[in-house]
């Protein structure tokens, strides 16, 4: 070791060897848990958007006079085959409620059931 290097040497630096590795090992599970929560929230948000679009498409179909089977087909085409749709009528107002489970890799672990409802006024005047 040269004299200049001896002046730069930190006393006791050899005693802390491996401390960063231990701190990283302690913090890594927390970072992974946070990442999993962010991914689950993102998957739930995307699923909710898909369900809302399917409910709107189904309500538009009902307003045009489509029958219940055709509306369920529209909903499944937009949101996927794993969703369920319920059609109801209150006077001239027709509504479609679409529900499904959150997707993604964490969606099977977290039992989130999401739903969306859309209402439209019937153009033909006939209830489903």
N, C-alpha and C positions, 0 to 999 in steps of 0.2 A: 504494500500500500504506500502510495506516495504521500509526502507531507500535506499536500493540498487536499487529498482525499480524506486524510485523517481529520482535518478541520471540518469537513462536511459531514462526517459520520455522526449519526444521532445516537447518543448513549441509550442503551436498552432496546434498540430497534430489533434485535434478534428475539426478544421475549414476546413480541406481538405477532410473530409469524403464524399465519393461519387464521387470524381473527376475522379477516374479510370473508374467508370461506365460511366460517361459522355463522357470521351475520347474514350472509347470502342464503345459507341453508335454512335459517329461521324465517327470513322474509319471503322466500320463494312460495310457500303454501298460501300466504296471504295475497300475494300478487296473482297467483293462479285462481284463487277463489274470486277475487275482484274481476278478473278477466272472464270467468265463467258467468258471473252475474251480469256483466255487460252484454255478453253474447246471448244469454237467455232473454234479457230485456229487449234486445234488438230483434230476436226471432219472434217474440210476442208482439212487438210493434208491427212487424211486417205481416204477421198473421192477421192482426186486427185490421190493417189496411185492406188486405185481401177479402176479409169477411164483409167489411163495409161496402166495398165495390160490388161484391156478389149480391148483397142485400139491395143495393140501388138498382142493379140490373134486373133482379127478380121483381122489384116493385114496378119498374118500367114495363116489364112483360105483363104483369097483372093489369096495369093501367091500360094496356093495349087490348086486353081481352084474352090473353093466353090462359089456358087451363092450368091446374095445379101441377100436373105432371111435367108440362113444358117449362114451368117456372122452376121446378126443382132441377130439371136438366140444365137450365141456364145457370142456376146457382152453382151446381157441381162443375160446370164447364169453367166458370170464372174462378172459383175458390178451391177446387179439387174434389176428389171423390170421397174424402173422409169427413166432409162437413154434413150437417143436417139442416134442413130448412123447414120452417113452419109458416103456413099461410093463414091469415085471418082477415076477416072483413067486419067493419063496423059501419054500417050504412053504406055510403058511397066511398068511404076510405078503406083502402086495401093495404095490408102490411105484410112484410116478409121479415121473419127473424131467422138469421143464420147463426149457427154456433159450431165451434170446432175447437180442437185442442191446439195448444201452441206447438209450433214445429221446431226444427233445429236439433242439434245434438243434445242439448240440455232439456229440450221440451218433453222428452220421455221420462225424465227424472222429476220434473216439476209438474204437478197435476193442475195446470192452468187451463180452464175452459173459458174461451172468449166468445162473445156474441155481439152481433150488430143487428139493428132493426132499421128498416126503411119503410116509409109510408107514402102512398101515392093515391091520388083521387082517380077513381075509375072513369074511363072515357065511355065505355059501353053501357055502364049502369047495371051490369049483371055481376052478382057476387060469385066467387069461385066455388 
